[in-house]
């Protein structure tokens, strides 16, 4: 992951602090998280944590800001001309996770959901997570609207379907992360095919030909 750090923190230190906080959050949860847990994942001196951040809450807020920015960059970087293929790829990427040599999707997701679970106590966290949700919904909506305009998809309420996608993904990932229900991901992917993809394809040229 590429860090967009505060100018006062050396880039490598900033990235290591963010990574350490992500791992510590995913292992310990937000409620039980302590600075010493972050330090256990941080390869440098604990004094640096206290030098740059005023406790765990400030570091968690910075980590959330980093996650939201990283998420936004990933949305912008997605590509593809075929709306159906692009939509399916994006659904799989955000629901099932994307394997990468330098990015553990489920560490990212677990940390995010841990912060989300306590965000009712922190308006700033709520605002950032709502921004992330709105951007994902807008991303799905944009792909589907392109498909409608190209005549690939039926003329449906794409914003409503985009919100359905986000709700289904959030529900499935919550079950995996908090309940250990890995099957929820596959079951939800099948439900998306029935509830969303089928609606989009209901008036496509291929379906009319059949």
VENCORBEL-V22379 format. One record per residue. NEAR is the number of other C-alpha atoms within 8 Angstrom. D_CENTER is the distance of its C-alpha to the mean C-alpha in Angstrom with 1 decimal. Layout:
BEGIN
NEAR;D_CENTER  NEAR;D_CENTER
END
This chain:
BEGIN
5;13.8  5;15.8  8;16.5  6;17.5  9;19.8  6;22.4  5;25.8  4;27.4  9;25.4  8;26.1  9;23.1  6;23.4  8;23.7  12;20.7  11;18.5  10;20.1  11;19.7  10;15.9  8;15.7  13;18.3  13;16.5  12;13.2  12;15.6  13;17.8  13;15.2  12;14.1  6;17.9  10;19.4  11;17.2  9;17.2  6;20.6  6;22.4  12;21.0  7;23.9  8;24.4  7;26.3  10;23.3  14;21.5  13;24.9  8;25.1  10;22.2  11;23.4  7;26.1  6;28.0  8;30.0  9;28.7  6;30.8  8;28.4  10;25.6  9;28.2  7;29.4  7;26.2  9;24.5  9;26.3  8;24.9  10;21.7  7;20.4  9;20.7  11;19.0  10;16.0  9;15.9  8;16.1  11;13.3  12;11.0  9;12.3  11;11.7  10;8.0  12;7.9  8;10.5  10;9.1  9;6.1  10;9.1  8;11.3  8;9.5  9;9.8  6;13.3  6;14.2  7;13.9  5;17.5  7;19.9  5;22.9  6;23.0  12;20.8  8;20.8  8;19.9  12;17.2  11;15.7  8;16.1  8;14.5  9;11.3  9;11.3  11;12.0  9;9.4  9;6.4  11;8.7  8;10.7  9;9.0  8;10.8  7;13.7  7;14.7  5;17.6  5;16.1  7;12.5  9;11.8  10;8.4  7;9.5  10;10.7  11;7.5  8;6.1  11;9.6  13;10.1  10;7.5  9;9.1  12;12.4  12;12.2  11;11.4  7;14.3  10;16.6  10;15.5  8;18.6  5;20.6  8;19.1  8;19.1  6;17.5  12;14.4  11;14.5  8;14.9  11;12.0  10;9.5  8;11.6  9;11.3  11;7.5  9;8.3  8;11.4  9;10.2  10;8.2  13;11.4  10;13.6  9;12.3  10;13.1  12;16.2  8;17.4  11;17.3  12;19.2  9;21.6  9;22.5  12;23.4  12;25.5  8;27.3  7;28.0  9;29.5  12;27.2  14;25.6  12;27.5  7;27.8  7;25.5  6;23.5  9;20.3  9;18.6  7;19.4  10;18.1  12;14.8  9;14.5  8;15.7  11;12.9  11;10.2  8;12.6  10;13.2  11;9.7  8;9.3  8;12.8  12;12.7  11;10.0  10;12.0  12;15.1  13;14.1  9;13.0  6;15.8  7;18.4  7;18.2  8;18.3  8;17.0  7;19.0  11;16.9  12;14.4  8;17.5  8;19.1  11;16.4  10;16.3  8;20.0  8;19.8  11;17.6  9;20.4  9;23.0  8;21.6  10;19.8  9;21.0  9;24.5  10;24.7  12;23.7  11;26.3  10;29.0  10;30.9  12;30.0  8;33.1  6;32.7  9;32.6  8;35.6  5;37.5  4;37.2
END
